Amino acid sequence: MRLRHIPGSEEAIASSPYVISQPEQYKGRFRELFGNGHPLEVEIGMGKGKFIMELAERCPRINFIGIERYPSVLLHAIKKREKMDLANIHFLCLDAKSLTEIFSPGEVNRIYLNFSDPWPKDRHAKRRLTSPEFMKIYGQILAKDGTLEFKTDNQGLFAYSLLSIPESGWKIAAYTKDLHHSPMAEGNVMTEYETKFSSLGNPICKLIASR
């Protein structure tokens, strides 16, 4: 999908108080950034931020970091954030490949992957956020008792993930291919894509994995 570039988005992100401009300096001490010792949860590929900002509203005693690599997309989340009173959320604009440069081992308690790019061609499999390459990265920053939650409407990507995640040395604790009609729907927070796709009748898949 071709993303429309918004002129000035990079400058707006660089000057936003909600975006961490030099995250490397907080590696191993993000608690100082938030000013508390609450657990840290991260969404990778947060899009316009509906999911993670609603989570931050519901869970004030958890710290959240939303990661989005595309400045034009992140700009939409910043505009939403400007209208909200939230002290427990910050944003990062970076590629997930650099996560180990930002977070120390065991620093993250939970990782969310929501409606990630399916990269359907086999030659692009390494780019999928549930590929062994990325699962290895997550394993380096996730706490020993931490979890990863993944949602998608793409059946092909979900089938791939059900195989690739265990092959990466992780355990799938639970999964469903029809989230909104399963017990796993309790407490579910919907993303922009989830709202759109479920309204079209597309079943939503979800899994929870741990190391």
C-alpha positions as CSV (number, residue, x, y, z in Angstrom):
1,M,0.0,0.0,0.0
2,R,1.4,3.4,-1.0
3,L,1.3,5.9,1.8
4,R,0.6,9.6,1.1
5,H,3.4,11.7,2.4
6,I,2.3,14.7,4.4
7,P,4.7,17.7,3.9
8,G,6.2,18.8,7.2
9,S,5.4,15.6,9.1
10,E,9.1,14.9,9.9
11,E,9.5,18.4,11.4
12,A,6.2,18.1,13.4
13,I,7.4,14.8,14.8
14,A,10.8,16.1,15.7
15,S,9.3,19.0,17.7
16,S,6.4,17.1,19.3
17,P,6.7,16.6,23.1
18,Y,4.9,13.3,22.7
19,V,7.6,11.7,20.6
20,I,10.8,10.5,22.2
21,S,13.5,12.2,20.0
22,Q,16.6,10.4,21.5
23,P,15.2,7.1,22.8
24,E,18.7,5.5,23.2
25,Q,19.4,7.7,26.2
26,Y,16.5,6.0,28.1
27,K,17.7,2.4,27.3
28,G,17.3,0.5,30.5
29,R,15.7,3.4,32.3
30,F,12.4,4.3,30.7
31,R,10.9,4.4,34.2
32,E,12.7,7.7,34.5
33,L,11.0,9.0,31.5
34,F,7.6,8.2,32.9
35,G,8.5,9.0,36.5
36,N,7.3,5.7,38.0
37,G,8.0,2.0,38.2
38,H,4.9,0.8,36.3
39,P,5.1,-2.0,33.7
40,L,6.0,-1.0,30.2
41,E,4.0,-2.2,27.1
42,V,4.8,-1.5,23.5
43,E,2.8,-1.6,20.3
44,I,4.8,-2.0,17.1
45,G,3.1,-0.6,14.0
46,M,0.6,1.5,15.9
47,G,-0.8,3.3,12.9
48,K,-3.0,6.3,13.9
49,G,-2.9,5.2,17.6
50,K,-6.5,4.4,18.4
51,F,-5.6,1.0,20.1
52,I,-2.8,2.1,22.3
53,M,-4.3,5.4,23.4
54,E,-7.5,3.7,24.4
55,L,-5.4,1.2,26.3
56,A,-3.5,4.0,28.0
57,E,-6.9,5.5,29.1
58,R,-8.1,2.2,30.5
59,C,-4.9,1.3,32.3
60,P,-3.3,4.4,33.9
61,R,-0.9,2.2,36.0
62,I,0.8,0.9,32.9
63,N,3.3,2.8,30.7
64,F,2.8,2.6,26.9
65,I,5.1,3.3,24.0
66,G,3.6,3.3,20.5
67,I,6.0,2.7,17.6
68,E,5.3,3.8,14.0
69,R,7.9,3.9,11.3
70,Y,6.0,6.2,8.9
71,P,6.0,9.9,9.9
72,S,2.9,10.8,7.9
73,V,1.0,8.1,9.9
74,L,2.4,9.0,13.2
75,L,1.4,12.6,12.7
76,H,-2.3,11.5,12.9
77,A,-1.6,9.9,16.3
78,I,0.1,13.0,17.6
79,K,-2.9,15.1,16.6
80,K,-5.2,12.7,18.6
81,R,-2.8,12.8,21.5
82,E,-2.9,16.6,21.6
83,K,-6.6,16.4,22.5
84,M,-6.2,13.8,25.3
85,D,-5.0,14.1,28.9
86,L,-2.6,11.1,29.2
87,A,0.6,10.9,31.2
88,N,1.4,7.3,30.5
89,I,2.1,7.2,26.8
90,H,4.9,8.3,24.4
91,F,5.6,7.6,20.8
92,L,8.6,6.5,18.7
93,C,9.2,6.9,15.0
94,L,11.5,4.0,14.0
95,D,11.9,0.6,12.4
96,A,11.2,-2.4,14.6
97,K,14.6,-3.8,13.6
98,S,16.3,-1.3,16.0
99,L,14.3,-2.3,19.1
100,T,17.4,-3.8,20.8
101,E,19.1,-0.5,20.5
102,I,16.3,1.2,22.3
103,F,15.2,-1.3,25.0
104,S,17.4,-3.3,27.4
105,P,16.9,-7.1,27.9
106,G,13.7,-7.7,29.8
107,E,12.6,-4.1,29.9
108,V,9.3,-4.6,28.1
109,N,6.4,-6.5,29.7
110,R,4.1,-6.9,26.7
111,I,4.3,-6.4,22.9
112,Y,1.3,-5.8,20.7
113,L,1.3,-6.4,16.9
114,N,-1.9,-5.3,15.3
115,F,-2.8,-5.8,11.6
116,S,0.8,-5.8,10.5
117,D,1.7,-5.7,6.8
118,P,1.2,-9.3,5.6
119,W,4.0,-9.2,3.0
120,P,2.3,-11.9,1.0
121,K,5.1,-12.8,-1.3
122,D,7.4,-15.6,-0.1
123,R,10.5,-13.6,-0.9
124,H,9.4,-11.0,1.6
125,A,8.7,-13.4,4.5
126,K,11.6,-12.0,6.5
127,R,9.8,-8.6,6.6
128,R,6.7,-10.1,8.4
129,L,6.6,-8.9,12.0
130,T,6.0,-12.5,13.2
131,S,8.9,-13.9,11.3
132,P,11.7,-15.7,13.2
133,E,14.0,-12.7,12.5
134,F,11.6,-10.3,14.4
135,M,10.6,-12.9,17.1
136,K,14.3,-13.1,18.0
137,I,14.4,-9.3,18.5
138,Y,11.3,-9.4,20.6
139,G,12.8,-12.1,22.7
140,Q,15.7,-10.0,23.6
141,I,13.7,-7.1,25.0
142,L,10.7,-8.9,26.6
143,A,10.6,-9.8,30.2
144,K,10.8,-13.5,31.1
145,D,7.2,-13.7,32.0
146,G,6.2,-11.2,29.2
147,T,3.7,-11.9,26.4
148,L,3.2,-11.0,22.8
149,E,-0.3,-10.4,21.4
150,F,-1.0,-10.5,17.7
151,K,-4.2,-9.6,15.8
152,T,-4.9,-9.7,12.1
153,D,-7.7,-10.3,9.6
154,N,-5.3,-11.8,7.1
155,Q,-5.8,-15.6,7.2
156,G,-2.5,-16.3,5.3
157,L,-0.4,-14.2,7.7
158,F,-2.1,-15.8,10.7
159,A,-1.5,-19.4,9.4
160,Y,2.2,-18.4,8.8
161,S,2.4,-17.0,12.3
162,L,1.0,-20.1,13.9
163,L,4.0,-22.0,12.5
164,S,6.7,-19.4,12.6
165,I,6.3,-18.4,16.2
166,P,6.7,-21.9,17.7
167,E,9.6,-22.5,15.2
168,S,11.2,-19.4,16.8
169,G,11.2,-21.1,20.2
170,W,8.0,-19.4,21.5
171,K,4.9,-21.0,22.9
172,I,1.4,-20.0,21.7
173,A,-0.7,-19.8,24.9
174,A,-4.0,-19.2,23.2
175,Y,-5.4,-18.4,19.8
176,T,-8.7,-17.9,17.9
177,K,-9.6,-17.4,14.3
178,D,-12.8,-15.6,15.2
179,L,-11.9,-13.2,18.1
180,H,-15.3,-11.4,18.4
181,H,-17.1,-14.7,18.9
182,S,-14.6,-16.2,21.3
183,P,-13.8,-15.9,25.1
184,M,-10.7,-14.0,24.1
185,A,-12.9,-11.0,23.1
186,E,-13.2,-10.1,26.8
187,G,-11.6,-6.7,27.3
188,N,-10.7,-6.4,23.6
189,V,-9.6,-3.0,22.4
190,M,-10.2,-2.5,18.7
191,T,-7.9,-0.8,16.2
192,E,-8.9,1.3,13.3
193,Y,-8.4,-1.6,10.9
194,E,-10.2,-4.0,13.2
195,T,-13.3,-1.7,13.3
196,K,-13.3,-1.5,9.5
197,F,-12.7,-5.1,8.7
198,S,-15.1,-6.5,11.3
199,S,-17.8,-4.2,10.0
200,L,-17.3,-5.9,6.7
201,G,-17.8,-9.3,8.3
202,N,-14.2,-10.4,8.2
203,P,-13.3,-12.6,11.2
204,I,-10.4,-11.3,13.3
205,C,-7.7,-13.7,14.3
206,K,-5.7,-13.3,17.6
207,L,-2.9,-15.2,19.4
208,I,-1.0,-14.8,22.6
209,A,2.5,-16.0,22.8
210,S,5.3,-16.3,25.4
211,R,8.8,-17.5,25.5
